[in-house]
Amino acid sequence: MKSLSLNVDHVATLREARKDNMPDPVTAALMAEKFGVNGITVHLREDRRHIHDRDVEIISKLIKTDLNLEMAAVDEMLKIAYNIRPKMVTLVPEKREEITTEGGLDIIIKKDYLTDFIKNLHNSNILVSLFIDPDIDMVKQAHKVNADIVELHTGAYSNAISDKDQYKELLKIVDASRTATKLGMEVHAGHGINYHNIAPLAQIKDIEEFAIGHSIISHSIFVGLEKAVKDMLKLINI
Ligand code: PXP
């Protein structure tokens, strides 16, 4: 069985459009658990543009499934991770001007820094996932810095216009997944995954978890969160 971790940032984005208290990402997380998701993902960005510290604190206390805290590899976030103690942290590159996480982490230029950063998280019994492009060399680098998990960036696959390009991107994900499994790391995938493009990804046996947000939250506006979550769960474990 493959898992689904629902990213509730997009609920907070809607809340922040009015700087109000609704819709509430905490409520979304708790309801999504009831509807069968296996985990909740939140990205606490340095500019706090959607998820706030308080959301992370409350979600971490109330959910019964696994919390995946996405964050930049910076000291401020390390301290927050120490306090929150999520099951897993996913380290992502972060640029203030981007709309969403644009590319995977460049492990090579930050190798020593990331090795120490990951060691600190391990010392607090937090699993570490690195969000990387589906590239065999980058997977090997993730292994070298002692990542437990790689989350393969599916953005290029999801954004491909032609079937040929999409297939090329799919093969990169297949190869990167296989390499990660061989090296003993768990494989997750996420970014831009929707109800129309999930099927080929769901066939990749090495992928254990999908981190999906935008498509599910968007669909839920029209059909409700229960149907939006259950429709995706069906497609993931077809
Ligand atoms: N995984 C990571 C590391 C992300 O940054 C995002 C986007 O917030 C997702 C998964 C989910 O992407 P989407 O919202 O496009 O499903």
Boltz pocket constraint, residues with backbone or C-beta under 6 A from the ligand:
constraints:
  - pocket:
      binder: B
      contacts: [[A, 7], [A, 9], [A, 43], [A, 70], [A, 90], [A, 92], [A, 100], [A, 101], [A, 131], [A, 151], [A, 189], [A, 190], [A, 191], [A, 192], [A, 193], [A, 211], [A, 212], [A, 213], [A, 214], [A, 215]]
      max_distance: 6.0
